Amino acid sequence: MRRLIDRRLNFENAAGRVCEGVARDGARPRLDAAAVMENLLKRKVLAVQEFTYLLVDSFRRLFTPPRYLADTLVQADIIGVGSLPIVLLTGFFTGGVLALQTYRTLATFGEVGILGEVLALSIVRELGPVLTALMVAGRVSSGIASELGSMLVSEQVDAMRALGTDPLRKLVIPRVLASFLTLPLLTILDDFCGMLGGFMVSRYTVHLTSAEYWTTAYQALDFHDVAQGLMKPIVFALVIALVGCYFGLQTRGGTAGVGRSTTQAVVVASVLILLLDFFLTQFLIAIKFF
């Protein structure tokens, strides 16, 4: 991690020298569009490289001692239990709204009886994993980035390193493991609440019986649907934890930099979740997983 910080500082110093060279011939700096674009692209490539280093170093330390079990349990409580209310509410009302909208379409074709089947496939395959990951990313990635960013600007990370503790093992690995453990469980609960919200609408608005709704929902799902709905949260958990840790450990500029890192972590994590959902679904279709 120290190597990543040094590389970023060297790059910023080089960028500063380029700007000085542009301005040295006149009173005002000349804006060279090509130079600006080149500098922007270099920064993006550098960010991808540093994130890749963080990913590889995290996997190396994930399976080797020492392990901080107490910190992992604390982070599991913060990430999992702390995110439970918003995940349950999101799942319940998403299932209800989806049932209302789907009912109108199915009523046109006289197929209201398959409402449970449509909801089950939609929620378990896509909506449950994606909405759970987005809600957790908005809460957890921002929290991780702000916490680690505050520790970095207050030099707590440097003090930890001076005492012989690896910040990556102490700060990053527990959060990654906690995300791996809790996000699939949160997704299962979100799926159930989504189905429950759909049932409330189908029971009191569409007037389907409990047997009609739950039987069609149960029969519509098979192993591949459930497996797909549980594979995606594992990938999303890695994104949520590592993006928050990356932007937290790259914080610059004091308390203002902490705010910027928090915002960037939420935006990047949310975008990556949506992109990965598309490519994972495309990959599973290509290999005929379902």
N, C-alpha and C positions, 0 to 999 in steps of 0.2 A: 504494500500500500504506500510506503514511503517512496518507492520508485515511481509510482503513478503521480504523486504530488510533485516530486522533483521534475518530472517530465512536463507537467502542466506549467510550472513556474518558468522553466526554460523556454517553453513555447511562447508564453506571454511576454517574456523579455525580448524574444526575437521579433514578435509582432510589434512591440514598442519601438524597436530599432528601425523596422521597416517604415513605420509612420513618421519617425524623425527624419529618415532619409527622403521621404516624400516632401516634407515641409522645409528642408534646409535651404532650398533655393529661393524661397519667397517668404513674404511676411505671413501669408495665409497658406495652409496646407492645401495641396491640390488633390482632389478626390479622383483617383484612378479606378474606374469601374472594374477593370480586370483584376487589379490588385485586391480590391475589396472582396470580390467574388472568390478569388483564390484563398484569401485569408479565411473567409467563411467556410469554404469547403474543407480547408485544413483543420479548422476547429471541429467540424462535425466528424471527420474521419478520426481525429484524435479522441473524441468522446466515445466513439464506437470501439476504438482500440482499448481505451481504459476500462470500459464496461466489460469487454471480453476478458481482459486480465482479471478483473474482479470475479467474473463468473468462474474462470478456470481455477483461480486461487481458492475460491470458496469450495469448489468440488474437491480439491486436494485435501483441504482441512476437514471436510465433512465426515470423512471415514477414519480419521486418525485422532488419537488423544493429544492433549487433554480435552475433555468435553465439559461444558458448563451446564449441567443438568438443571440446577436451580434457576439459572437465567432463562433456560428454554421453557421451563414451566411457567415462569412469570410472564414471558412473552406470549405463551399460548393462552394464558388468561386474558391478557390485554387484547390480543388479536381476535381470539375466538369468542370468549364470553362477552367482551366489550362490544363486538360487532353483532351480537345476536339480535338485539331489538330491531335495528334497522334492516337486517336481512329478513327477519320474519315479516315485518310490515311490508317490505318491498315485495316479497313473494306472495303474500296474501292478496294484496290489492292488484298486483299484476295478473294473478290468476282470475280475479273477479272481472277486471276490465277485458281480458282476453276472452272470457266466456261471453260477456255481453256482445262484443264485436263479432265473435265467431257465430253466435246464435243467429244474428241477423242474416249472415251469409248462408248458413245452413238451412234456415227457414225458407229461403228462396227456392231451394231444391228439394224441400221436404225431407231433409236428412238430419233433423234435430237429434235423433237418437244416438248419433255418433259423436256428440259433443264431448263426451268424456275421453274418447279415443284421440280426438284432435288436440285437446288440452294436454293429455298425458305426453304425447309425442313432442309437442312444441315446448313444453316446460322442461321435460327431462333431458331432451337432446340439446336445446339451445338456450332458452330463456333463463332457466335456473342457473347453469354455470356462468353465463355471461353477466347477468344482473348481479349475482352474488359477488363475482370478482370485481365489478365496477364499484359496488357499494363498499367493499372492503378496501379497494384501492384508494377511494376518496378519503377513507378514514385512516387507514393504516400507513399507506405510503407517505402521506403528508406528515403523520406523527413520527415515523421513523426518520424522515428527512430533517424535520425540525429538531428532534432530539439529538441526533448525531451531529447536525450542523452546529447546534449550541455547544455541544461538547468540544467540537473542533475549534471554534473561534475562541472559546475560553481556555484552550490548551489542555483540556483534560485528556485528550487522545495522546498528546505528546507526553504527558505525565505517566499515562498508562504504559506507553512504550518504554519510558525511562526506568520503570519499575520491573521491566522484563516480561510484561504481559503482551501477547499478540493481540492488537485491537481487532483483527479480522476474526479470530476465534472467539473473543469476548463479546464483540458487538454485532458482527454480521451473522455468524453461524447460528446462534440461538434464534435469531429472527427468521432465518430461512427455514430451520427445522420446525419452528412453531407454525409458520405459514403452511408448510407441507402437511402438518398434522391437522390443522383446524379448518382449512378451506374446503376439503372434500366433505367434512362433516357439516359445515355450514351450508354447502350446496344441497345435501340431502334434506336438511330441514327446510331450506327455501323451496325445494321441489314439493315437499309435503304441504307446506303452507299455500303454495300456488294451487295445488290440486284442491285443497280445502276451500280456498276462495272461489275457485271455479264451481265447486259443489254447492256452495251457498247460493250462488247466482242460478245455477241449473235447478236447484230445488225450489226456490221461492220466486223465480222469474220465469224460467222455462217450464217449471212444473214436471221435471223428470224425477222419478223415484230414486232412492239411494242405490237400489240394486242395478237399475239401468245405467246410472252414471259410473259407479265404481267397477261394475263388471266389464263394461267396454273399455274403461281406462286400464284395468289390470290386464285384460287380454291383448291390448294393443302393444304392450311393452314386452320386449324380449331381452335376452342377455346383451346383445349388441347395443341396444339403446341405452341400457343402464351403464354399460362399460364406457360408452362414448361420453355420457354425462359425468362420469367420475374421472376420466382421463384428462379432460380439459382443465379442471381445477388444479391438478398437480402442476401443469405447465403455468397456469395463471399465478399460482402461489409463488413460484420462482420469480416471475416478473415483478409481482407486487413487492416482495421483500428486497430483491436486489436493486430495483430501480430506486426505492426509498433509501437504501444504504448508499448507493452510488452518489446520488445528489446530496445526501447529507455529508458524505466524506469529501465532496468537492466544493463545499461551501467556502465562499470568499466574501470579504467586505463586511464583517461584523454582523450585527443584528439585521440589517437590511438584506445581506446576503442569505441569511436564514430564511427570510420570507420568500426570496426568489427561488431558493432551492425547494421549498415546500410546494410552491405553485408548479414548478417544472416537474417535480416528482409525480404529482397527481395527473397532469396533462399527459406526460410520456407514458405512464403506466396504463392509463385508460386507452390511449391510442394503440399501444402494443397489444393490449388484451383483445381489442376488436380485430386488429390485423391477424394475430395468431389464431383467433377463432375461425376466421375465414380460411386460412391456409391449412389448419388442422382438419377442418371439415372437408376441404377439397382433397387432402391427402387420404382421409379415411374413405371417401367415395372412390378415389382412384384405385385403392387396394381392395375395393369391394368388401369393406369391413361391415357394412350394413346395406 
